[in-house]
Structure formats: C-alpha cells, structure tokens
Amino acid sequence: MTPSLVAALERIVGPRWVRHRRAELKTYTMDGLPTRESYPGLVVMPGNAEEVREILRLLHLVDVPFVARGAGTGLSGGAVADPEAVLIALTRMNRILRIDPVLRRAVLQPGVVNARLSEAVEPLGLHYVPDPSSQAACTVGGNVAENAGGPHCLKYGVTTNHIVQLEVVLADASVVRLGSPQGDPWGPDLVGLFVGSEGMFGIVTEITVRLEPIPPSVRTMLADFATVRGASEAVSGIIAAGIVPAALEMMDRACVAAVEASIYAAGYPTDAAAVLLVELDGQSDAVEGEAATVESILRGAGAREVRSASSPADRARLWQGRKKAFGAMGRIAPDLAVQDAVVPRSALPDIMDRIEEIRARHRLSISNVFHAGDGNLHPNISFDRRDPDLTHRVHLACREIMAACVAAGGSITGEHGVGSDKIDYMPWIFDAETLGAMRAVRCAFDPAERANPGKVVPLHACREWRAARGAR
Amino acid sequence: MSNKVVHARLRALLGTSGVERDPAGLPRAIPESADALALVCRLAHEEGWKIRIEGQGTWLAGDAPVDLAVSTRALDQVVSVSPADLVATVQAGTPLENLRRRLADDGMWLALDPPGRPERSIGSIAATGTAGPLRHGFGPVRDHLLGCTIATGDGRLVKAGGRVVKNVAGYDLTKLQVGGFGGFGIIAELHLRLRAMPRADVTLLARASRDTLTSTARDLMGAQVVPVALELLSPALAAESEWVLAARFVGTGAAVQGDVRRLGSIGDLAWQPLPAERTASFWSVVARGILGGPITLRLGVLGNGVDDTIDLLAHDLDEGLVSAGAGSGMIRWTGDAPIERLRALRRVAASREIPMTLERAPWPVRLALGHFGAYREGVGQIVGRLRDSFDPGQCLRVALEGATGE
C-alpha cells in the first residue's frame, strides 16, 4: 500500500483508525477458519456510513480491491484479505439507530453484535431470531453477508427471512437503498439477492430487521438414543406429524463426550450414540399438546430417556452443552475445522455412517453437532495445524465428506458460506452456465469486481458467455 | 418477422406438436422440456424475435405485441415428491390444483394460496411473486422456493439453488426470479418446500366496520394470537354488506382449539367459524374474486398503515375489490383505473415508503407503468445490468420499469 493511500485514508477516518504495520495487522490475518491466513494490505475502520463512502470513493479512484469484515468469526475465510486489498473493519459502526416496538422493526449499523440486538429489544418483549453459535461476538452485518443461520432457524427462517431493507455502498461509492420497511421488494428482490452475497456486492451501512415477539411459552426436551438412526427417525417423525419445533438439534457420542469432559458439562448421558434437543414454543396449551406428541414420537423411535424443562434456568441447562459444544471441542486439540454441509433430512442416517467411515480411515477425531431438523451437518475435526500430515488428512476428510453430502443430493454449505474455503467445491453443485450467471450478477453490483475478490465463484469454471456468444 | 416464417422455424425446432397459433394467429411455442424451452429462447435471441411468456394466460402479459408466445403448459409434470424431506420438484406449467391433489395423497401441503384460479401455473405464481393470505403465517412466495431452473433470454439453462431446505452455496439467484415477472428468464422447473398437511384447519369470520376490524387485528398481533391468515376483505370481494376479517388457524387439533379460544377473548367481535366443508371454497372464492377487474396491484404496507392505505386506494381509485393482510401488511387491489391515476397513486405510495407492484394488467398499462415503476436512486442501473446479463438480446417482452420516467 502506498504511503499516499495510507495518508488519504487517515484523512478520512483519522490516523487512529488506519492500521498498516505488520504487527497491527496480525489480528486480521484470519477469520474463524484456521486453515487460511493472509495479511491484508492495511486495515481501515470507518465510524459511519459517510466514511465508508469516502473510503470506497478513494479505492475506486486508485482501483484498489477491498474486503469488508465484521467480528471475523466467519468460518469460510470470507473476511480474509490479500496484501493487495484493503480490509474495511466495520466493528466501530455498532449503533442501534431506531427500534419500533409496535411495528417490530429495528434499524442498525452493520457492526452491531447479534446478541446485543436481542438484549436491547428484550425489555420490549421482542427478539431478533437468527442466533448463530457465535452470536455473542458476530455482527449483524456479517450475518447479512453470510445469510447466517442458527438453531432457531428451523421454525423462523435464516437471516434472509428477517432483513427487510438495506442501505448499501457499492464499490463505485454510489449508495443504494434496497427493499422497503414492510419487506416487500421495491422492484426485483435485491435484498434477497444481496443477503448471502459474502461481501462481494458492496458494503452494507444500514440494516432494517424484523423483530419477533418472544413466545409466551417454551418447552425444551432432551432425548438420548442408542443409535443415530433412531434419533434421525425421531426427527423425521416429528416433522411428518406437522410439528415444526423452534429448534431440533442433534449431537453424537463424540460431541457429548467432549462436552461432558469440559467445564460446560450439562449432564448429557455419555453412553448415548446420539442426543436430540427439541424446543417447542408458542402458546402454552399448544406447546403442551405438541410436547406430548413429541415425547411419544421420541419414545417410539427408541429414546431411552426424555428430559423436559420449561423454566428458563432448566432450559438453559439442557441447552448449555449444545451452545458450548464448539468451545468444548476446542479443548481437545489446538485447532478445530468446523465443517458445514447439508443433506436431505432422509439421508441423515446414511451420511452419518459415511462420515464415521471417513473418520476411521483417516484416523481423525470428528464430533458431530448439527441442525437435524433441516439436515444441516457440522462435522467438526479436531487437529493441530502444526502437524502437516494430520492437516493433510483433515483436508482429505473434509473433501470426502463434502463429496458424500453432494452425492446424497445436498449442498456444500448451509450457513457458513463458500468464502475461499469451499470455492473448489462450487463446480460440484453448479454447472458452468450457473456459475457464469452468478459472476454476471456480481458484476451488476460491482462491474470491476473489487469487492472481496477471489471468493465464492471460481472464475475458471464459469462459462464466459460473452465470449461464447461471440464465437457461436 | 412474419408469423409464417417464425411458425416454420419453430416447427422445424420442436416438431408439429410443439407449435400452434394463438387466436390472433401468432405462433405459440409449446416446449415439452427445459432443454426445448432453452432452444426456443436461443432461436429467438439469434433472430432478434420478441417473446412473451404464458402459463394459463391470466397473470403474465398475454397481449404483449411480440413475434412469438412461449407457453409453459406442456411443462406440466410433477417431477418428484419426497415426503420424508418435504420437497417437491415440479415443472413450471404445472397447475397448482394438480400439485395440491398430488401432495394431499401423500399427506403434504404447499402453504401457498395465491390469488386467481386454482389451475394457475406454479411458474406464474413464482414469476409474479403473488402470495395470498397465507403469507401471514408462511411468508412470501420466495420462502417456499428452494431453487429453480430458468432459461435465459439467450437460451442458457441456469440452475439456481438446490433441493435442500437450507443452502447458502453461491449467490441466491432464485430470489431474482421470484417476482421478476419473467424479466430475468423463463422459469422451467422449481424445487418447492412443503409442509405436512395440518391436522386441523379452521377459518372464522367477523363482520364489522373496517376500523373495528383493523384495530382488533392489531390487538390480536399484540396478544400473540397468530393465525396463518388474517385477511381483511372488502364487502365487494367477500360478497357481504360489511368488511370481513377472516382468521385461519392450522396445526394440531389442540393448538388450533386454543387459538380459537383466545381469538374470541380479544376484542368484542362476533367470530363465526366456517363449517369445515366450506373452508376451501371460501378461500377459493376470495382468490378468484381478485380476477374481478383487469388490473391487480399490491402495496407493501407496515401494519399500522393498512387503514390509511386502503383510504388512499378508496380515494384515488375505488374501494371495490380489496384484500389486505391485516398482519402482513400486504394490500391487494383489483379494478380498473386510468393510467394517470395509477401513476399518481404510485407516487403518493412511494412518498410513504410503500412499494406498489403492478401484478397484472392489459399490456398498454404494463408498458406505461411498469410492474415496478421508477426505482430508487441507483437501483435502475443494477436492474438494467441484471437484465442485460439474463437477456442480452432483450427478447423477453416484460415491462419492469414502465415507459416514462414518472
């Protein structure tokens, strides 16, 4: 980065908010993915939308690429920048601008931490539904970029279902407002298109979210099974009965063992092959009725024990192991490859067998914790990246697990995004025409392709239809 | 291009059974596969022909001046249904009613009740983004679509999304197609998210002044009484002397009973349950009623603005056929009005941050107003580039923006 660019950025945000010395940049070399590391050219931290616009105007002028970053908790390497790019950290833009409790809307800056938003509206009897495991740290802006999910998305939908309007600064520094306060698109559904675009369409500077009332009654149930297949059948049985739980989460034996060996021990039975967490919410009579049905389905599918809790403290205890599963796994080894894939729900038992076979063959430690209700798997591999052979086996196993999920009719990511981690897998599920169409859509927002370059769409795999058309 | 030449070229491509003439003598291609649909688009692109898209001929512009019509009616197969995963893959020309019957056999349900006739094609529902009263409980059309295959204006097949219920691989191209009115390609096939058929399905009606009904609706929302539909119907649409508020609850028997009890305890409306055998026909009559005029439009209004916006409609147009989601804030109006009035209404709505989407109208109205009208600053350029990339030869005759700058 040239001294004149550093100086110009310092004039926009103040010298304090530009970092360009190597030691200062260390923090920004990775996100939550342990296998991708790169020093950005420099880091700039705007304090408001106008500064974002000024920065992008400058970068447009000097033709320098940029990467937007929230809290850096992403798991696909999406918020990591090359030395040629400027990293724009949005964590200073952390103000909730407006809350309308009657209309159930909040307007916020992108750096607002997910859990802080729900805390702020809780006294009004409201909450913001998407609750990724990193919610205590991750930002809503990052959630928008990744279309983040979470355990409670089974019933209430993922981030895209809760965003109604966005203010976006495009790579050429122009500002556009997408969506409407009510949520119906204003023209084509550009909010729907933007959410999950992984920072490649522009930078969000203002987000209008939908808030939901906190349900009057919640019941959490925990069942343990002697087989994963039994637990999977219970999942299908609950959905087939027309019941949509707020959450439906599964943990396998390795995950339970990790949790119970940690300070987060929740009293989960360590001899179970699988533990299922079911949360029902709504009006109390409905919840009670559904709980009875769910319990009989659980027992019918072979549950050995079903624990049930309604009070916040008891529910928190049942949830504790699930919420802290990643932290518990982190104790086992220095590094954790948190994988993310999706299969049709009916393929769950077979894919679990397949993952176990892959694990054994590569001699790895894999624990599974996942959103069973929507078939979203998280096989997590504990390893030490200082061991090159082990790291190589982790890489091979991840690849094989992905291939198995794709072969089962699934997808390579359900909520973590493609970033740089999964870009090689994209041609497994999308053909050249479709990848070309994706690239063209990105270019509609960012013709020069300067926003988060090199992520999501493998350019070599796109059909360049402009050229193809010319040749035809 | 003369009809005769177009007809002959299409016949060469699709065979005799793949092409016919519409009542006005215009060639109409009837491709039987996504590949054949793409071929028709490619031919049109190379020849510079204009295309209009037809499902059952009600919602898309069946009167747009073009070189050929493309009907999706032969793309009518339910390709696969997976009860265990609650996912179906259907071709775009499949009539909703056919799919509904097929799903019911397996105890499943597509939670969409779009306006119009029951035999509407699934493709038209997606292309126009026309959700009905169930939007309140199950979200807009886009929430029911997991993916789709489209033929672009120059004949490429693009496969957006997938068949799983949670998926963030790549950009969400499906969102662009839902409510895109065919401006970004022709939908050939869709992957749909299904639900288990609810055990209980109860609809209750209350009749009163509009003010009373909307205020009760707000109270219900506040008390977390959550019907899957809470629809305010104008007297003309409900064929009643007063406004009607219809509340529909689905779910397990116990849950629905509880909801019905709570409904009665809030406000002092006299709720009358519809007999079970009349429920389906009631909602079907309401859906059909939306076709009671040549123009249908929708306005996306925040909850507290429903009354004001209906006042605005009554003042600027008329109060005839109105269906309003008292919870979702989606207001649908059907009737007839001069272009200038509609344009003025859209201007006023925009000043209140309310988008107005023209859902169906005779071609001259579509052309003048556009489905969306003028975009907000900077958005037009993005949409223009998107259209260029999905239809570089501008073959798809779809009026998104309208003829004048408003």
Boltz contact constraints between the chains, C-beta under 6 A:
constraints:
  - contact:
      token1: [A, 103]
      token2: [B, 302]
      max_distance: 6.0
  - contact:
      token1: [A, 103]
      token2: [B, 303]
      max_distance: 6.0
  - contact:
      token1: [A, 147]
      token2: [B, 168]
      max_distance: 6.0
  - contact:
      token1: [A, 174]
      token2: [B, 378]
      max_distance: 6.0
  - contact:
      token1: [A, 176]
      token2: [B, 378]
      max_distance: 6.0
  - contact:
      token1: [A, 176]
      token2: [B, 379]
      max_distance: 6.0
  - contact:
      token1: [A, 177]
      token2: [B, 376]
      max_distance: 6.0
  - contact:
      token1: [A, 180]
      token2: [B, 300]
      max_distance: 6.0
  - contact:
      token1: [A, 180]
      token2: [B, 355]
      max_distance: 6.0
  - contact:
      token1: [A, 181]
      token2: [B, 302]
      max_distance: 6.0
  - contact:
      token1: [A, 181]
      token2: [B, 353]
      max_distance: 6.0
  - contact:
      token1: [A, 182]
      token2: [B, 300]
      max_distance: 6.0
  - contact:
      token1: [A, 182]
      token2: [B, 301]
      max_distance: 6.0
  - contact:
      token1: [A, 182]
      token2: [B, 302]
      max_distance: 6.0
  - contact:
      token1: [A, 182]
      token2: [B, 329]
      max_distance: 6.0
  - contact:
      token1: [A, 184]
      token2: [B, 300]
      max_distance: 6.0
  - contact:
      token1: [A, 184]
      token2: [B, 355]
      max_distance: 6.0
  - contact:
      token1: [A, 186]
      token2: [B, 355]
      max_distance: 6.0
  - contact:
      token1: [A, 187]
      token2: [B, 372]
      max_distance: 6.0
  - contact:
      token1: [A, 187]
      token2: [B, 375]
      max_distance: 6.0
  - contact:
      token1: [A, 188]
      token2: [B, 176]
      max_distance: 6.0
  - contact:
      token1: [A, 188]
      token2: [B, 180]
      max_distance: 6.0
  - contact:
      token1: [A, 188]
      token2: [B, 383]
      max_distance: 6.0
  - contact:
      token1: [A, 189]
      token2: [B, 175]
      max_distance: 6.0
  - contact:
      token1: [A, 189]
      token2: [B, 179]
      max_distance: 6.0
  - contact:
      token1: [A, 192]
      token2: [B, 142]
      max_distance: 6.0
  - contact:
      token1: [A, 192]
      token2: [B, 175]
      max_distance: 6.0
  - contact:
      token1: [A, 193]
      token2: [B, 175]
      max_distance: 6.0
  - contact:
      token1: [A, 193]
      token2: [B, 176]
      max_distance: 6.0
  - contact:
      token1: [A, 196]
      token2: [B, 168]
      max_distance: 6.0
  - contact:
      token1: [A, 196]
      token2: [B, 172]
      max_distance: 6.0
  - contact:
      token1: [A, 197]
      token2: [B, 171]
      max_distance: 6.0
  - contact:
      token1: [A, 213]
      token2: [B, 224]
      max_distance: 6.0
  - contact:
      token1: [A, 216]
      token2: [B, 224]
      max_distance: 6.0
  - contact:
      token1: [A, 236]
      token2: [B, 84]
      max_distance: 6.0
  - contact:
      token1: [A, 240]
      token2: [B, 196]
      max_distance: 6.0
  - contact:
      token1: [A, 242]
      token2: [B, 196]
      max_distance: 6.0
  - contact:
      token1: [A, 242]
      token2: [B, 198]
      max_distance: 6.0
  - contact:
      token1: [A, 242]
      token2: [B, 199]
      max_distance: 6.0
  - contact:
      token1: [A, 283]
      token2: [B, 258]
      max_distance: 6.0
  - contact:
      token1: [A, 285]
      token2: [B, 258]
      max_distance: 6.0
  - contact:
      token1: [A, 286]
      token2: [B, 255]
      max_distance: 6.0
  - contact:
      token1: [A, 286]
      token2: [B, 258]
      max_distance: 6.0
  - contact:
      token1: [A, 289]
      token2: [B, 252]
      max_distance: 6.0
  - contact:
      token1: [A, 289]
      token2: [B, 254]
      max_distance: 6.0
  - contact:
      token1: [A, 289]
      token2: [B, 255]
      max_distance: 6.0
  - contact:
      token1: [A, 342]
      token2: [B, 164]
      max_distance: 6.0
  - contact:
      token1: [A, 342]
      token2: [B, 166]
      max_distance: 6.0
  - contact:
      token1: [A, 342]
      token2: [B, 167]
      max_distance: 6.0
  - contact:
      token1: [A, 344]
      token2: [B, 85]
      max_distance: 6.0
  - contact:
      token1: [A, 344]
      token2: [B, 164]
      max_distance: 6.0
  - contact:
      token1: [A, 345]
      token2: [B, 85]
      max_distance: 6.0
  - contact:
      token1: [A, 346]
      token2: [B, 84]
      max_distance: 6.0
  - contact:
      token1: [A, 346]
      token2: [B, 85]
      max_distance: 6.0
  - contact:
      token1: [A, 374]
      token2: [B, 165]
      max_distance: 6.0
  - contact:
      token1: [A, 374]
      token2: [B, 166]
      max_distance: 6.0
  - contact:
      token1: [A, 376]
      token2: [B, 166]
      max_distance: 6.0
  - contact:
      token1: [A, 409]
      token2: [B, 163]
      max_distance: 6.0
  - contact:
      token1: [A, 410]
      token2: [B, 164]
      max_distance: 6.0
  - contact:
      token1: [A, 411]
      token2: [B, 162]
      max_distance: 6.0
  - contact:
      token1: [A, 411]
      token2: [B, 164]
      max_distance: 6.0
  - contact:
      token1: [A, 411]
      token2: [B, 167]
      max_distance: 6.0
  - contact:
      token1: [A, 411]
      token2: [B, 169]
      max_distance: 6.0
  - contact:
      token1: [A, 412]
      token2: [B, 169]
      max_distance: 6.0
  - contact:
      token1: [A, 413]
      token2: [B, 168]
      max_distance: 6.0
  - contact:
      token1: [A, 413]
      token2: [B, 169]
      max_distance: 6.0
  - contact:
      token1: [A, 414]
      token2: [B, 166]
      max_distance: 6.0
  - contact:
      token1: [A, 415]
      token2: [B, 168]
      max_distance: 6.0
  - contact:
      token1: [A, 417]
      token2: [B, 168]
      max_distance: 6.0
  - contact:
      token1: [A, 429]
      token2: [B, 169]
      max_distance: 6.0
  - contact:
      token1: [A, 433]
      token2: [B, 156]
      max_distance: 6.0
  - contact:
      token1: [A, 433]
      token2: [B, 158]
      max_distance: 6.0
  - contact:
      token1: [A, 434]
      token2: [B, 158]
      max_distance: 6.0
  - contact:
      token1: [A, 434]
      token2: [B, 159]
      max_distance: 6.0
  - contact:
      token1: [A, 437]
      token2: [B, 158]
      max_distance: 6.0
  - contact:
      token1: [A, 438]
      token2: [B, 170]
      max_distance: 6.0
  - contact:
      token1: [A, 438]
      token2: [B, 171]
      max_distance: 6.0
  - contact:
      token1: [A, 440]
      token2: [B, 389]
      max_distance: 6.0
  - contact:
      token1: [A, 441]
      token2: [B, 171]
      max_distance: 6.0
  - contact:
      token1: [A, 444]
      token2: [B, 382]
      max_distance: 6.0
  - contact:
      token1: [A, 444]
      token2: [B, 385]
      max_distance: 6.0
  - contact:
      token1: [A, 444]
      token2: [B, 386]
      max_distance: 6.0
  - contact:
      token1: [A, 445]
      token2: [B, 382]
      max_distance: 6.0
